[in-house]
Amino acid sequence: MPYYLVESKLQNLFDVPPEVAIPELIGAVIAAHAIDPCLHQVLSEEIPRSERPQQMQTADERIAELLRAYLTRWRDRIHPQNLEMTVFILSRTVESLCHSAVIEHPSFMSNSQFEQEVSDLLLLYLTGA
């Protein structure tokens, strides 16, 4: 997955409230998955997480750190209190849903309703709204 799209989006959304930032972030993750769905599928299925190239692991760590900083910035607007758990839940939920959509329902990747549904799910978890 082209991590730079997600990293860049997270950096640009630092001062934007979750209600605006989450849909933007979901759009970036969907766009990143849509670049080369076949390659994404092969990498995800054939290379165990523990054996992923260092560059991919480093990118995952940078994204987690940016997400952690973002959630800290907006902690007064979100309900979950365990920051590490929240970062894990958010990142794995988005990755799992987008990965599954790219493989099982490729048409979802260009469907704005999919993006909206995932955003709604995460916003409900984060803000209760």
Secondary structure, 3 states (H helix, E strand, C coil): CCHHHHHHHHHHCCCCCHHHHHHHHHHHHHHHHHCCHHHHHHHHHHCCHHHCCHHHHHHHHHHHHHHHHHHHHCHHHCCCCCHHHHHHHHHHHHHHHHHHHHHHCHHHHHCHHHHHHHHHHHHHHHHCC
